[in-house]
């Protein structure tokens, strides 16, 4: 064997190892990104459920709270904003501005629901309404599921973003189109609390 043939074989072996190494990094990035997207889809399901419960809750309360039209309209407007923000995210947690808008809209919806529940406390007949009690229980359960799903999602985003920023994946992540995943966090401390729905 000549020296140039040996050098060619060594170069080919190094190239094969390099390609395998890059493929392994790419596959890990895909795995972590898909976990993050799956985590988001779990939140998405719970938010849709939450948004579907709200019109029934408002409709039930409407008959009892005829003087609280402004509160009821605020809940419906906050729901509409949150639904539109959810549509804008479209299942892609790497849309930073859309994710922040969704978190803000959901925070406003939580605040509006909290105000509705506080006002509803003044209506004993409404509190005793079986439909209202059932809707309130479903909303509380859904709020708990959103919180659990949000924690799981943020954990998967943390794994993805951390791996993406480590060496050597950082060399390839942006070049291969792997954007950071946005965490789903509600900004205002008062909005982080689930609405009180005890009837």
Order of alpha helices (4+ residues) and beta strands (2+ residues): alpha-alpha-alpha-alpha-alpha-alpha
